[in-house]
Amino acid sequence: MRGLVTRQEWRWVLFWIVVALIVTSVPYLVGWLCSTPDRVFGGFAFAIEDGYSYLAKMKQGADGLWLFQLPYTGEAHTPTIFYLFHLLLGKFSALTGLSTPLVYHLARLICAAGLLGVLYRFIALFTAWRAVRRSAFLLIVFSGGLGWLLILTGQVNWLDSAPIDLISPEAYTFLIIYGFPHLALARTLLLLGLIIWWSKPAQVNPKSQIPNPKWLWAGLCWLGMGLLVPFYVAVVGAIVLVGLIAEAVVARRVDWQAVSRAAVAGLIAAPPLIYTFIVVGTDPIWQVWADQLVILSPHPLHYVLGYALVGLLAISGLARTWQRRTIDPKLIGWLLVVPLLIYLPFNSQRRLIESWQIPLGFSAAIGLVYSVLPAWSRSRLVKRLTQHRRYSVHGLRRWLLAGILLLSATTYALMLMEQTTRMLARVELGFRDGAELAALCWLDQRVADEDVILSSYNTGNFLPAVVGAKAFLGHGPETAYSEAKRQLVKQFYAAETMPEWRHAFLSEWSVTYVFFGPLEKKVGLFDPAQVDYLTLEYDQDGYRIYRVKLP
């Protein structure tokens, strides 16, 4: 029966959840095993710059903050409820004494497991056939695109973009469970809301006699989702809307009761999105943050490559189900609307592809189970092979399925190998100098929340993860006027810069400490001993920290 999952199925799902969590944890485990007091693993093998920014948010929570402030911007701005998830993780870190990277990855494992369980339950809503459920689940969880072809041919910046299966977690479930617990939880709530909204009463609980106000529960799920990622409210709104339109087209009438309930669910979910617009519209620093948060969709050919294999299977599945009128029209609507969303005039348009892999993977599973595998079973090759006792049709079908899954997961196999190798080599930025960490821990004991620390970009990216103060520069979107500040930092550390300019710069930007280490020497060779407004307060193992003392 659609919507119901047996215990045997849940055991199968649990097995693959464990496999997925182990596979996505290998680079991190290698990083921690290779960590030493002199070379300390920072906690991230993937999206390292963003990873440190998440630790910086957790640091704010650990230090007692309940409202978020940009850790890479010294200018005054409105504290907000953004990134509440990371603030709460930080509080858990402080409460338990566990390090912020460890808490982050515990959250990643828990949220990923929850997402994969809910994903299977969502798939079960649309088919009772176990083979389709399992194939869809594996394709959605593990499949990537043909980005590996671009990697192997050296075209990693083809058409001015990296392959999307390496850079777009909203487009690929594997990337979400690999590195982004807040996105995993947000998608879990998105799918839970859709399960509630699209389920018939018997699919939720056949024995229940209690009225099911699904508009309320779905709206609350999407409200929680919006607190994690506000613009997902617009995404789920589009999904629900096209679902209503698709059902109206098939039924040749509009279900106005469903429309009104959807509107109420939307109103319940809307506050985080409205709040975001208000904050961005009324605070100039948050406006700059929004303007700098540019995540545009690449050339359409990147999406063609990114979904080539699964897309071909999906076309086969859609053709078969369309002829028999067996596919749910809501999934057709979902598949059609997202390609329009990802090219809307919106700074983060690429992220609007959120969850599209799910209806695509489900359609691909139908094509695989109903068309490709039967055709393979009837092929001459299979007939010849099955003349030998060691081969069977069932076994060869499983080999084909495994081959398709492995081919679709090639990008992630290469990515995991490359990033594990980098962990073994203890590369810079992924690993931090132990002396640098000691200097930052010393500084953390002496700063206030409003202090501003000047350093190189790469030091500044890591600094707020350890120090409870603001980095002058350290993250593209979260440093207001980041490009201009990059140039200012270069000019400050340049040996030829006039002392008067540095004095004025420090005064204008209210810098309280200046950090000097190996990464700063790569920026410039300025000797701070030449000026009297920088007082040396820390000098250990090649790292110096100066207090700014202006008249």
N, C-alpha and C positions, 0 to 999 in steps of 0.2 A: 504493500500500500504506500502511496506517495506520502511523504512527510514522516513516516515511521522508520526508525532505525533499530535493527535487532542488536542484541548483545554481541553476537558474533561479528557483526559489522563494526561495532565500537571497539572490539579487541583489535580488529584489523587497522582501524583508524589510529588507535593508540600506538601500535607498532610503528606506523609511518610517522607519527608525531615525534616519537623518540628518535627515529632515523634522521628526520629533518633537524631536530634540535642538536643532535650530535654533529652532523655535517656542518651546520652553520656555526658551531662553537670551536671547530678545530683551530682556525688561525688564532683565536683569542687564547685558547688553552696553550698553544705553542708560545705565544707571546709571554704569558705569565710564567711558563716553565723556563723561558730564556731570560727572564728578568733577573737582574743582580743589583746590589746596592749602587754600583757605578753606572749601570744602564737600566733604568726603570721603565717597565712597560707602562705606557700611558692609558691603556684600556681599549684601544681601537686599532683595527686593521683596515677598516673601510670607512670612508667619509670621515677622516680623522679630524679635519677642521671643524666640522659640525659636531662631531663627537665631543670635542673639548668644550664646545659652547653648551652642550647639554650638561656636562659636569659643572660648568660655571653656574648654570641655573640651579642645579642641585646644591651647589655651595651656598647660594643665597638662602635656600630653604633650610639647610643645615645650620646656618647662622641666625635663624629665627625669623626671616622675612616671610610674610604671607602674600605680599604683592610683588610682582616681578618688575625689575628695572633692567634696562639694557646693560650688561656687564662690560660692554666694549665701547661705551659712550660716556664721556665725562659731563656733557651738557645736562642741565636739569630737564627732566621730563616726567610725565605722569606715571606713577606706579599703577600697574594693571593686574588683572587676573589672568593674563596670558601665561602659558607654560605652568599652569597650576600642577599638572601631573609631575613635572620635574621638581617643583618646589616640595611637593609631598614626598617624593623619593628622597630628597635631601633630608627631610625631617626624619624619615625612617632610618637613613644612614646615621644621623646624629643620635637617634634613640638607641640603635643597636650597637653602635661602634664599628659597623662595617664600613669599608672604604666606599666612596661614591662610585668608582668604576665597578666594584663587585655588586653593589646594589643595582646599578644600571643593568648589568647583564642578568641578574636574577629576575628583574622586571621583564627583560627581553624574553627570557625563557618562558616565564609564566604567561605573558601576553601572547606570545607566539603559539603556545599550546592551546590557549583559549580560542585564538583565531582559527586554528586549523580544525578544532572540534566543531565550532559554529559553522565553518565553511562546509564541512561534510553534511551537517544538518540542513544547511541551505540548499545544497545540491539535491538532497533527498526530497525536497519540496516539489521538484519538477519531474522526477522519474522514480518508478518503483524498481527498475531493473538494476541489480547490483553491479553488473559489469559496466554500465554507463556511469554510475555513481563513482566507482573506484577509478575508472579511467579519467573522468573529469577532475577528481580530486588530485590525482598524481600530475596531470597536465597543468593544473592551476598552481600547484605548490612548487613544482620543480622546473617547469619549462621556461626557457628564455627565448631569445630570437637567434638570428644569424650574425649577431655581433662578433662572434668568434671568427667569422670570415674576415671581417675588417681588422681584427686584431692580428691574425696570422699574415695578412697581406700588408700590414703596416699602415693601414688607413684609419688610424684611431681618431682622426679629426675630419673624417669624410663629410663633405658638405657643411663644414664649420660646426660639427657636433660630434661628440663621442657616441658610440652605440647606445641606444636608449635602454637596452637591457643591462647596462652597467651604471646608469645614472638616474633612473626613474623608478623609485620604489613604489609609487602609486600604480605604475604600469605592470609591476611584477611582484607577486607575493613573496618569492624567494628573497628579494632584497629587503622587504619589510621585516621578515623574521630574522634576517641576518643582522640588521642593525638598528631598527627603529621601533622600540616598544610602544611609544605613544601612537604611532601610525597603526600598529597591530591592534591596539585597544580601540582606536577610532574605527577601524574597519570592522572589528568584532561587533561594536555597537551599531554600526550601519547595517550589517547583515542581520543582527538580531531584530532590529526595527523592521526590516523588510520581511523577515520570517513571520513576525507577528502580524504585519500589515497584510501580507499575501496569503496567510494560512486560512483555511476554512476551519470552523470550530472543531470538527472531528480530527483535524490534523494537529491541533494544539493539545487537546486532551479529550478523548472520546467520552470519558465518564463524567466530565465536569458539568455541573448544573448551574454554575455561576456565570452570569452574563460577562462577556469578554469585551470590555471597552478598548478594542485594539488601537484605536486612534490615540488613546491616552498613553498606553505602554509603548507604542511605537514612537510617539512624540518624545517621551522621556528618554528612550534610547538615543534618539537623535539629538536631544539636548545635551546628553553626556558626550556624544560624539563631537558636537559643536564646541564644547569647552576644550576639547583636545585640538581640533583643527576646525576653526570657524567656517571656512569656505566649503567644507564638506556638506554643510547644510544646503547650500545651493546645488551641489551634486546630487544629493539624495532627493531633493525637490524635483530636479529634472527627471530622475529615474521614476519617481512615483507619478509625475505628470504624464510622461510618455506611456507609462503602463496604463493609466486611466484612458488615455486617448486610444491606445491599441485595443483595449477591451471594448471601448465604445464603437470602434470601427467594426470589430468582429460581430458584436451583438446588434449593431445598427441602432443603438440607442445609448443615451448618456445616463449613467447611474449617478444621479445628482446627490443621493445620500452619501455615496462613496466620495464624491467630490467635496462635499461639505465636511466630512470627517477628515479627509486629507488636509483640507485647509486648516482645521483645528490642530491637527498634528504638526503642521508646518508652523503655526503660531507658537506652539509649545517649544519647538526646536529653534526658533528664530533668534531669541535674545543674544546668544554669543556672537552671531553674525552682525546684528544691529549694534551691539556694544563695540565690536571691532571698527565698524564704520564711524561711530561717534568718536572713539579715541583717535583714530587716524585723521579724522576731519577737524579735530579741535586742538591737537597738539602738534606743533611743527616738527619736533624730533621724530615722533611716530610717523608723521607723513613722509619724512625722509627715509625712514626704515622701510615703509611700504613701497616707496619709489625705487629703492635699491634692491628690493626682493624680486629680482627679475629671473623668472624660470620659464622662458618661452619655448614653445614647441619647435622642434627641429624641422628640417625639410621633410615633406610627407614620405619620401623614399625611406627615411629612417624607420618610420612606422611600418612600412611594407616589409623591410628586412626584419624588424623587431617581432613581427607576428607572422612571418611567411609560412613556417611549417604548421603552426597551430591554425593559422588563417585558412590554409588550403583544406585542412581537415574540417574546419568549421563550415566552409562553403559546401563541402560534400554533405555534412550533416544537415545544414539548412535546406539544401535542395531536396533531400529525402523527406524530411519532416514537413516541408512546405507542401509537397505533393500529397501527403497523407493528412495534412492539417492536424498534426499531433504536437507541434511545438507551441509552447505558451506564447501568446502574442506579446506579453510584457517583455519577454527576453528579446524579441525582435525589435521592439521599440527602444530598449536599452542599447542594443547594438548599433542602432541607427543614429541615436542622438549624440553619443559621445564624440564621434568624429567631427561633429559641428562645434561642440563645446571647446575642444582643444585648440581651436583657432579663433576663439572670441578675443576681442581687444582687452586682454586682462594680463597683468604682469606675470602671474603664475599659471598661465594657460596650460602648460604641460602637466600640471598636477591635477587638472580636471579630468584626466583619464582614470582617476581613482576607481578601482574595482571592475573596470571594463574587461579585464582578463577573465573574469568569472563567467559572464554569459558566453564569451568567446570560447573559453575552455570547455564549457558544457556542450556547446554546439560541436566543437571538435571531437569530443568524446562520442557523441552520437554518430558523427561521420566515421570515426574509427571503428566503433563496435558494429554498426549496421552496414557499412559500405566497404571499408578498407579490409578489415579482417575477413569477412566472407569472400571478398574477391581474392584475397591472398590464399584462402583455403582452397579455392577452385583453380588456382593458377597451375600451370604446367610444372613449374619448379617444385611446388609442394607435392603434386601427384608423383613426380619422379622420386623425390626424397622419401616419401612415405612407403615406397616399395621396399625400402630397407627397414629392418626390424627396429633399429635404434631411433627412428624418427616416427613421430605421430603428428596428426593434424593439430591436436590441442597443443602439443609442445612447440610446434613451429609458430603457431599463433602467439604464444607467449614470448617467443624469441623476437618476433616482429614488434610486438608491443614494447618489449624492453629496448629494442633498437631505436624505436621512435622516441621513447622517453630519454634515452641517453643522448641522442642527436639533439633534441630540443634543450637539453641541459648542458651542452658542451661549453657555452659561454661561462656558466657558473663553475664548472669543473676547472676551467683555465683560470678563472678569477681566484678561486680558493687556492689553487696551486701557487699562483704568483704571490698572493698575499701571505700565505704560509711561509714561502721562501723569504719574503721580506722580514717576517717575524724572526726567522732563524738567523738572518743577517743583522738583526737589531738595528734597522735603518733609523736615520734621524727623523724626528718629529713623531713617529710611532713609538719610539723609545726616547726618553728624556735623560739628560745627564743627571746623575745623582747629586752632583754639586749644585746644579741649577735648582733641583727640587729642594735641597737644604736651604738655599738662599731665599726661595719663595716662601718656605715654611717660616723662616725667620721674619720675613717681611709681614706675613699674615698676622703675627702677634703684635704688630705695631701700627696697623692702619685702621682707619675708620671707613665706613661704607662710602662716604663721599670723596675719599682720596682718589687721585688720578695718578696712575703709574705710566711713565713713558718708557717704551722699549721698542725693539724691532717688531715687525708684524708677527713673525713666528713665535717669538717669546710671548707677545701679547695675546696670541690665540690660546695659549696654555695657562697664562698667568691667573685669570679669574677662576679657573678650576681649583686653584690652591689658595689664592689670596682674596680676602673679603673686601675688595676695592675695585675700582674701575680701571680697565686698561684703556689707554689713550687710543690704541689701534690694535685690532686683532681678529676682526671678522668682517667679511664683505658687507652683508646686509645690516649687521647689528652695530657697526661703527658708523655713526652719522657722518656723512661727507667723507666716506672712506678713501676715495681716490685722492681727494685733496690732502687728506691727512697722511697718506703714504708719501706724498711729495714733501710734506713738512717734516716727517720723520727722517727722510733721507737728507734733507737740508740740515737738520739739527746735528746728526751724527757725522756729517761731512767735515773734514779737518779744516777746509778753507772757509767755512762759514764764520762771519764776524760775531764776536762775543755779544755785541749789542743786539743783534738779531735774536740770538738764543735767549737773552734776558727778556726781551719783549715777548717772545714766543711762550716761554714758561709762565709769564705773568698773564698773558691773554687767555691761555687755556687752563689756568689754575692747576698746573702740574705740581704734585707734592713730592714725588720720588722719581729718580731717573735710574734705570737699570742698565748695567753694562756687563755683557758676557760675550762668548764666542759668536753668537748670532748677531749681536750688535756690531761687532768688529767687521762682519761681512757687509754691513750697511755703510760704515764710515769709520775713520780713524781719529775722531775727535778725542782729545785728552782732557777730561774734566778737571784735572788738577790745575789747569791754566786759568780757571775762573774761580772767583771767591764766593759766588752765590750757590755753589754745590758743595755740600759738606759730606765727606765720606763717612758712612755709618756701618758698612759691612764690606769686608774684603776677605774672601775665602776661596781658594781653589779656582782662581780665574774669574770669579764673579764679584762684582762690586755694586753696591747700592748707595746712591747719593740722596740726601735730603735736600730739597730745594728751599733756600732761605733768601727770600727777596726782601729788600728794604721797604 
